[in-house]
């Protein structure tokens, strides 16, 4: 742990679905201190799986009280996963925020009155706006935040009646830190069905249900809400002058690193660019791709960037699927020789190995060997090197497929593709991806600080810092037969998509 002689460290709370991180970063972007903990849901007082607000708050306080650098933190910002909203009442949290993996539809079906249960989702389908307006596909479990609100409103009407303000998850942390309530567009527009990205306003459903009136005013992610609450500053040993920023949706924090720091409305997006943010989810954001080519049935959507602009997006649960295919192997156990073996034996993974999202979520994944008479094999029958290679190969193939879907019908030749997060550190993934996308120049972020945290830090210095320089040009692998292998894979998955 370094000790900062300066007085302007930025405290970044980077709360992902799987892990939470606390980092202290100086004005040059150097990490002076960092901590992490697993992030798991808990059972709320109302009986549903909820985000662990209490556990995270206690962890943040305990960590900061034990830090020699806390007194040097002049700014603080939160970056969190999407599909999470918090309801505030008169005296704090009115109801614990739902874990988006909790199947609100399944819960309702299990309710005592089967007819009412069956009618619940039908009623929701009748009130939600079409994809053409919200650019948010109908997703499983609680991945559409509007469905969470509808469920809470009807399943727990008393808790809902106590709700005075609705906050996106990053802005909950900003409120907890500063006492100031705000909303921010990148979370409001994250497949919520609450927001119309192209119109830049709440959806008709959100207005008709009265939800829009409950949201705090919209602010930009980099704006300062005010100083840290005096009681927290004293308890943690932070300066009374520590400024709290609005905060941001994590994938959009990553994208923000590649957006020129101009004021909203001053410039148009002109570059053909795709940013791949990897973690639990692998999220592809293509700011200038055609909106009309988004396919709801393929889990494609229109996200909203920090400036409020529509951002064509595609995604799959790459981290979950990668781990499944590893089967206990190390992520870097693979080699080009293993790739050669997989191609020679035509051993491939067909989606999907996660059911909560992505274009193939309704299909059960399988590993096959042989062509044309394929045999289904167990992942454990492969060597550790082959499993690691297959995981990288599969994720590269799905990423490539999604890039092509985002840019179909558009001139994206020689456009930049920038990979952030764990997949950027996987040499096999990057080299395969580069080989499969010869019309795109593929770069891997070489930063030790993940893109979500780096982007959040950069927002605290908005219009001061420049685009990231820590990018490595990926070299395409030269294994014979890879393109033909991929073409056969594409034919096999063709019938899996609508």
C-alpha positions in Angstrom: 0.0 0.0 0.0 1.4 3.4 -1.0 0.9 6.5 1.2 -0.2 9.5 -0.7 1.5 12.9 0.1 -1.1 14.6 -2.0 -4.5 15.8 -0.8 -6.5 14.9 -4.0 -7.0 11.2 -4.2 -10.3 10.1 -5.8 -12.2 7.4 -4.0 -13.9 5.0 -6.5 -16.6 2.6 -5.4 -16.9 0.1 -8.2 -19.7 -2.2 -7.3 -20.1 -5.1 -9.8 -22.6 -8.0 -9.7 -19.9 -10.4 -8.6 -17.4 -8.3 -6.8 -17.2 -4.9 -5.1 -14.0 -2.8 -5.2 -12.8 0.3 -3.3 -10.0 2.2 -4.9 -8.0 5.3 -4.2 -6.5 6.9 -7.3 -4.3 10.0 -7.6 -4.7 12.8 -10.2 -2.3 11.0 -12.5 -4.4 7.8 -12.4 -2.0 5.8 -10.1 -3.8 3.5 -7.8 -2.6 4.1 -4.2 -4.8 1.7 -2.4 -7.4 -0.9 -3.4 -9.7 -3.4 -1.6 -12.3 -5.9 -2.8 -14.9 -8.3 -1.5 -17.4 -10.8 -3.0 -20.8 -9.3 -3.7 -23.7 -11.7 -3.1 -27.4 -11.1 -2.6 -29.1 -11.5 0.7 -32.7 -12.3 1.7 -34.6 -9.1 2.4 -37.1 -8.6 5.2 -39.9 -9.0 2.6 -38.5 -12.4 1.6 -36.9 -11.8 -1.8 -33.2 -11.8 -2.8 -31.9 -8.3 -2.5 -28.7 -6.4 -3.0 -26.6 -6.3 0.2 -26.7 -2.6 1.0 -26.0 -3.1 4.7 -23.0 -5.4 4.1 -21.5 -3.1 1.5 -22.0 0.0 3.7 -20.3 -1.7 6.6 -17.4 -2.9 4.4 -16.9 0.6 3.0 -16.8 2.1 6.5 -14.5 -0.5 8.0 -12.1 -0.2 5.0 -11.9 3.5 5.2 -11.5 3.7 9.0 -8.4 1.4 8.6 -6.9 3.4 5.7 -4.0 5.8 6.1 -5.0 7.4 2.8 -8.6 8.2 3.7 -7.7 11.7 4.8 -6.3 12.5 1.4 -9.6 11.7 -0.6 -10.9 14.9 -2.1 -13.5 13.3 -4.4 -15.7 10.2 -4.4 -17.7 8.5 -7.2 -19.7 5.3 -7.5 -19.9 3.0 -10.5 -22.4 0.1 -10.2 -24.0 -2.6 -12.3 -27.3 -1.9 -14.0 -30.9 -3.2 -13.5 -30.9 -2.0 -9.9 -33.0 0.7 -8.3 -33.5 1.8 -4.7 -36.8 3.1 -3.2 -36.3 5.8 -0.5 -39.0 6.6 2.1 -39.2 9.3 4.7 -36.5 7.7 6.9 -34.2 6.0 4.4 -34.6 2.9 2.3 -38.3 1.9 1.9 -37.6 -1.5 0.5 -34.4 -3.4 -0.3 -33.4 -3.3 -4.0 -34.1 -6.5 -5.9 -31.3 -8.7 -7.2 -32.0 -8.7 -10.9 -31.4 -12.5 -11.1 -34.5 -13.0 -8.9 -37.2 -14.2 -11.2 -40.2 -11.9 -10.3 -42.3 -13.7 -12.9 -41.5 -17.1 -11.4 -42.2 -15.8 -7.9 -45.6 -14.5 -9.0 -46.5 -17.9 -10.6 -45.8 -19.5 -7.2 -48.3 -17.3 -5.4 -51.3 -18.9 -3.8 -53.8 -17.7 -6.4 -52.7 -19.2 -9.7 -55.1 -17.2 -11.8 -53.8 -13.9 -10.4 -50.3 -15.1 -10.7 -50.7 -16.0 -14.4 -52.4 -12.7 -15.1 -49.5 -10.7 -13.5 -47.1 -10.9 -16.4 -49.9 -10.6 -18.9 -50.9 -7.3 -17.3 -47.3 -6.1 -17.4 -47.0 -7.0 -21.1 -50.2 -4.9 -21.8 -48.7 -1.8 -20.2 -45.1 -1.8 -21.4 -44.1 0.2 -24.4 -42.9 -1.4 -27.7 -39.2 -2.0 -28.3 -39.2 0.6 -31.0 -39.7 3.3 -28.3 -37.7 2.0 -25.3 -35.1 0.0 -27.3 -35.2 -2.4 -24.2 -36.0 -6.0 -25.1 -38.2 -8.1 -22.8 -35.7 -9.8 -20.6 -35.8 -12.7 -18.1 -36.0 -12.4 -14.3 -35.7 -8.8 -13.2 -33.4 -7.5 -15.9 -36.0 -5.0 -16.9 -36.1 -2.6 -13.9 -39.6 -1.5 -14.8 -40.8 -5.1 -14.1 -39.1 -4.9 -10.7 -41.1 -1.7 -9.9 -44.3 -3.2 -11.2 -43.8 -6.3 -9.1 -42.9 -4.3 -6.0 -45.9 -2.1 -6.5 -48.4 -5.0 -6.7 -46.7 -7.6 -4.5 -45.8 -5.3 -1.6 -48.2 -2.4 -1.9 -47.5 -1.1 1.7 -43.7 -0.9 1.0 -44.5 0.8 -2.2 -46.8 3.3 -0.5 -43.8 4.3 1.7 -41.7 5.1 -1.4 -41.0 8.8 -1.9 -38.1 8.7 -4.3 -36.7 6.2 -6.8 -32.9 6.2 -7.3 -30.7 4.3 -9.8 -28.2 2.2 -8.0 -25.1 4.5 -8.5 -27.1 7.5 -7.3 -28.2 5.6 -4.2 -24.6 5.5 -3.2 -24.2 9.2 -4.1 -27.2 10.0 -1.9 -25.9 7.9 1.0 -22.6 9.7 0.7 -23.9 13.3 0.2 -27.6 13.3 1.2 -28.5 14.7 -2.2 -30.9 12.8 -4.4 -30.3 12.6 -8.2 -30.8 10.4 -11.2 -28.5 9.8 -14.2 -29.3 8.8 -17.8 -26.9 5.9 -18.3 -28.7 3.9 -15.6 -32.2 5.1 -16.5 -31.5 3.9 -20.1 -29.9 0.5 -19.2 -32.6 -1.9 -20.6 -35.0 -0.6 -18.0 -38.1 -0.1 -20.2 -38.5 3.1 -18.2 -36.7 5.3 -20.7 -37.0 6.3 -24.4 -33.3 6.8 -25.4 -34.0 8.5 -28.7 -36.5 10.9 -27.2 -34.4 11.4 -24.0 -37.4 11.1 -21.7 -39.3 8.6 -19.5 -41.4 6.0 -21.3 -45.1 6.3 -21.6 -45.5 3.4 -19.2 -43.3 5.1 -16.6 -45.4 8.3 -16.9 -48.7 6.4 -16.9 -47.8 4.5 -13.7 -46.6 7.7 -12.1 -43.1 6.3 -11.6 -41.4 9.2 -13.5 -42.6 11.6 -10.8 -40.8 9.6 -8.1 -37.4 9.9 -9.7 -35.0 12.5 -8.5 -33.9 15.2 -11.1 -31.4 14.0 -13.8 -27.8 15.2 -13.4 -24.7 14.3 -15.5 -22.4 11.6 -14.2 -19.5 13.9 -13.6 -21.4 16.6 -11.8 -20.7 17.3 -8.1 -23.7 17.0 -5.8 -21.9 18.5 -2.8 -19.6 17.5 0.1 -19.5 14.2 1.9 -22.0 14.0 4.8 -20.2 15.5 7.9 -21.0 12.4 10.0 -19.4 10.0 7.5 -16.4 12.3 7.0 -15.7 12.3 10.7 -16.4 8.6 11.2 -14.1 7.6 8.3 -11.4 10.3 8.6 -12.1 11.8 5.2 -11.9 15.6 4.6 -15.0 17.6 5.3 -14.5 19.1 1.8 -14.5 15.7 0.0 -16.8 16.2 -3.0 -19.4 13.6 -4.1 -20.0 13.1 -7.8 -23.3 11.8 -9.3 -22.0 8.4 -10.4 -22.5 6.2 -13.4 -23.6 2.8 -14.8 -20.4 0.6 -14.9 -20.4 -0.3 -18.6 -21.0 3.3 -19.5 -18.1 4.3 -17.3 -16.0 2.1 -19.5 -17.4 3.7 -22.6 -16.8 7.2 -21.2 -13.1 6.7 -21.5 -13.4 6.8 -25.3 -15.8 9.8 -25.5 -14.3 13.2 -26.1 -14.9 15.4 -23.1 -17.2 17.9 -24.8 -20.3 19.4 -23.4 -23.6 17.7 -24.3 -24.9 18.7 -27.8 -21.7 20.2 -29.0 -20.4 17.3 -31.1 -21.8 14.4 -33.0 -20.4 10.9 -32.8 -18.6 10.2 -36.0 -16.2 7.4 -35.3 -17.0 3.8 -36.0 -16.1 2.3 -32.7 -17.0 -0.7 -30.6 -16.1 -1.0 -26.9 -16.2 -4.5 -25.4 -16.6 -4.3 -21.6 -16.0 -7.7 -20.0 -16.8 -9.1 -16.6 -19.8 -11.1 -15.5 -21.3 -9.6 -18.6 -19.6 -9.0 -21.9 -21.2 -5.9 -23.2 -20.5 -4.5 -26.7 -21.2 -0.8 -27.2 -21.1 0.8 -30.6 -22.0 4.5 -30.4 -22.3 5.1 -34.1 -23.9 1.8 -35.2 -27.3 1.9 -36.8 -30.2 1.8 -34.3 -32.6 0.3 -36.9 -30.6 -2.9 -36.9 -31.0 -3.7 -33.3 -32.8 -7.0 -32.7 -34.7 -7.3 -29.4 -34.9 -11.1 -29.7 -31.1 -11.2 -29.7 -30.8 -9.2 -26.5 -29.6 -6.2 -28.5 -30.7 -2.8 -27.1 -30.2 0.9 -27.1 -28.3 2.0 -24.0 -27.7 5.6 -23.2 -24.2 7.1 -22.8 -23.2 9.7 -20.2 -24.2 12.5 -22.5 -27.7 11.0 -23.0 -27.1 9.7 -26.5 -28.4 6.4 -27.8 -25.7 3.7 -27.9 -26.5 0.5 -29.8 -25.5 -2.4 -27.5 -25.3 -6.2 -27.6 -24.3 -8.5 -24.8 -24.0 -12.0 -23.4 -23.0 -13.4 -20.0 -19.4 -13.9 -21.1 -17.8 -14.1 -17.7 -20.3 -16.8 -16.5 -20.0 -18.8 -19.7 -16.2 -18.5 -19.7 -16.0 -19.9 -16.2 -18.4 -22.7 -17.0 -16.3 -23.8 -20.0 -13.1 -23.6 -17.9 -14.4 -26.4 -15.7 -11.8 -25.6 -13.1 -8.9 -24.9 -15.5 -7.0 -21.7 -15.3 -8.0 -18.9 -17.7 -4.5 -18.8 -19.1 -3.9 -22.6 -19.4 -4.6 -22.7 -23.1 -2.2 -22.5 -26.0 -2.1 -22.3 -29.8 -1.3 -26.1 -29.8 -4.6 -26.6 -27.9 -6.4 -24.4 -30.4 -4.9 -26.5 -33.2 -6.2 -29.7 -31.5 -9.7 -28.2 -31.1 -9.9 -27.3 -34.8 -8.5 -30.6 -36.0 -11.0 -32.6 -34.0 -13.8 -30.0 -34.7 -14.4 -29.7 -31.0 -16.7 -26.7 -30.4 -19.0 -25.1 -27.9 -22.5 -24.2 -28.9 -24.4 -21.6 -26.8 -25.5 -21.0 -24.2 -24.1 -21.7 -20.8 -26.0 -18.9 -19.0 -29.7 -18.5 -19.0 -30.1 -14.9 -17.7 -29.2 -13.0 -20.9 -27.7 -12.9 -24.3 -28.9 -13.9 -27.8 -29.0 -17.6 -27.1 -30.3 -17.6 -23.5 -33.2 -20.0 -24.4 -30.8 -22.7 -25.6 -28.9 -25.1 -23.5 -25.2 -25.1 -24.2 -23.3 -28.2 -25.3 -19.8 -29.2 -26.3 -19.6 -31.3 -29.5 -16.8 -33.1 -31.3 -16.6 -34.4 -34.8 -18.0 -33.5 -38.2 -20.4 -34.4 -39.7 -21.5 -36.9 -37.1 -21.1 -34.8 -33.9 -20.7 -36.5 -30.5 -21.7 -34.6 -27.4 -18.8 -34.7 -24.9 -18.3 -33.6 -21.3 -16.2 -30.6 -20.7 -14.2 -32.5 -18.1 -13.1 -35.0 -20.8 -10.9 -32.2 -22.3 -7.5 -31.3 -20.9 -7.1 -28.2 -18.8 -5.4 -26.5 -21.8 -8.2 -27.5 -24.1 -10.9 -26.2 -21.7 -9.2 -22.9 -21.3 -8.7 -22.6 -25.1 -12.3 -23.6 -25.7 -13.5 -20.9 -23.3 -11.5 -18.2 -25.1 -12.5 -19.5 -28.5 -16.2 -19.6 -27.7 -16.3 -16.1 -26.2 -14.4 -14.8 -29.2 -16.8 -16.4 -31.6 -19.9 -15.0 -29.8 -18.2 -11.5 -29.6 -17.5 -11.7 -33.3 -21.1 -12.7 -34.0 -22.4 -9.8 -32.0 -20.1 -7.3 -33.7 -21.3 -8.4 -37.1 -24.9 -8.0 -35.9 -24.3 -4.5 -34.5 -22.7 -3.3 -37.7 -24.7 -5.2 -40.3 -25.6 -2.9 -43.2 -23.1 -0.3 -42.0 -19.7 0.7 -43.2 -17.5 -0.3 -40.3 -14.4 -1.3 -42.3 -11.2 -0.7 -40.3 -13.2 0.5 -37.3 -11.6 0.2 -33.9 -12.7 -2.5 -31.5 -11.5 -1.9 -27.9 -11.6 -4.7 -25.3 -11.7 -3.8 -21.6 -11.7 -6.0 -18.5 -10.5 -9.7 -18.0 -10.9 -10.7 -21.6 -8.5 -8.0 -22.7 -5.8 -9.8 -20.6 -6.5 -13.1 -22.4 -4.0 -13.4 -25.2 -5.8 -16.3 -26.9 -9.2 -14.5 -26.9 -7.7 -11.4 -28.4 -5.7 -13.2 -31.1 -8.7 -15.3 -32.1 -11.0 -12.2 -32.1 -8.6 -10.3 -34.3 -8.4 -13.2 -36.8 -12.2 -13.5 -37.0 -12.6 -9.7 -37.5 -10.1 -8.7 -40.2 -12.0 -5.6 -41.0 -11.7 -4.3 -37.5 -8.6 -3.2 -35.7 -8.7 -4.9 -32.3 -7.1 -3.4 -29.2 -6.7 -4.7 -25.7 -6.6 -2.4 -22.8 -3.3 -3.0 -20.9 -4.3 -1.1 -17.8 -4.1 -2.8 -14.5 -7.1 -0.8 -13.4 -10.3 -2.1 -14.9 -12.1 0.1 -17.4 -15.2 0.6 -15.2 -13.1 2.0 -12.3 -10.8 3.9 -14.7 -13.8 5.5 -16.4 -15.4 6.5 -13.1 -12.1 8.1 -12.0 -11.9 9.9 -15.3 -15.4 11.4 -14.9 -14.1 13.1 -11.7 -11.6 14.9 -14.0 -14.0 15.4 -16.9 -12.7 17.8 -19.6 -9.2 17.5 -18.2 -8.1 14.0 -19.0 -7.7 12.6 -22.5 -8.6 9.3 -24.1 -6.7 6.3 -22.7 -3.2 5.5 -24.0 -2.9 2.1 -22.5 -4.0 0.1 -25.6 -2.2 -2.9 -27.2 -2.8 -3.8 -30.8 -3.8 -7.5 -30.9 -2.1 -9.8 -33.3 -4.3 -12.2 -35.3 -3.5 -15.8 -34.7 -2.3 -17.7 -37.7 -3.7 -21.2 -37.0 -4.8 -22.8 -40.3 -8.5 -23.6 -40.5 -9.8 -21.2 -37.9 -11.9 -19.2 -40.3 -13.4 -22.4 -41.8 -14.0 -23.7 -38.3 -15.9 -20.5 -37.4 -17.9 -20.6 -40.6 -19.2 -24.1 -39.7 -19.9 -22.9 -36.2 -22.0 -20.0 -37.7 -24.0 -22.5 -39.7 -24.7 -24.6 -36.6 -25.9 -21.7 -34.5 -28.0 -20.1 -37.3 -31.1 -22.1 -36.3 -30.7 -21.0 -32.7 -31.7 -17.4 -33.4 -35.0 -16.0 -34.5 
